[in-house]
Amino acid sequence: LGRFYERIKTHPLRRAINPLVPERVRQKMASSRDQNLEEPPPMPEAIVRRLNAFYRDDIEGLETLIQRDLSVWKN
């Protein structure tokens, strides 16, 4: 989404449409965009361990299937 926004930020079509979009709508869109760019809070370590244990067998099966090392997924 960030790359998309950067591409259209200076696009001529955006400059042409901008005056047609009410300021309140533009502010709402910008606010929504900015919220989506915020870094999520870190996941609690207990949940990380639980998810790692839950998916470990699936990840190992996928490693075998695609013959790739997915050890970074198991941390």
Sequence and secondary structure as in RCSB ss.txt:
>XXXX:A:sequence
LGRFYERIKTHPLRRAINPLVPERVRQKMASSRDQNLEEPPPMPEAIVRRLNAFYRDDIEGLETLIQRDLSVWKN
>XXXX:A:secstr
 HHHHHHHHT HHHHHHGGGS HHHHHHHHHHHHHHHS      HHHHHHHHHHHHHHHHHHHHHHT   GGGG 
